[in-house]
Amino acid sequence: MAGRPRTPAKILELKGAFKKDPKRRRIDAAGAGPFSVQPPEHLPQDCVRAWRYVSDRLPPGVLSSSDEIAVEVTAKLLTQLWAGNLLVAAELRQWLGKLGMTPVDRAKIPGAPPATDNPFERL
């Protein structure tokens, strides 16, 4: 039986897990650069629209270049769904969750604190 998937180091860092316990830090993808929003050249033309749709909606700062395959699989599944294949909906939801694109998974990624203009803060 497989265990629970590991939380990516970037998400742990955003949550502040390494401030509490610096020994927890690990490198998930050594040398992985920033995520490219350009679709790969080998991607079929009918999937390019889905790639752009997905990549435009990704949570900022969570993905790196090592996650491009996950985005590609998600784009291919979304293309199938748009073509009317409803059988891929469950698998697509799983991949969207891995990318932090479902409400439940997005709630696990802390965002930037809201900007407040409180005049009493300066006192």
Secondary structure, 3 states (H helix, E strand, C coil): CCCCCCCCHHHHHHHCHHHHCHHHCCCCCCCCCECCCCCCCCCCHHHHHHHHHHHHCCCCCCCEHHHHHHHHHHHHHHHHHHCCCHHHHHHHHHHHHHCCCCHHHHHCCCCCCCCCCCHHHHC
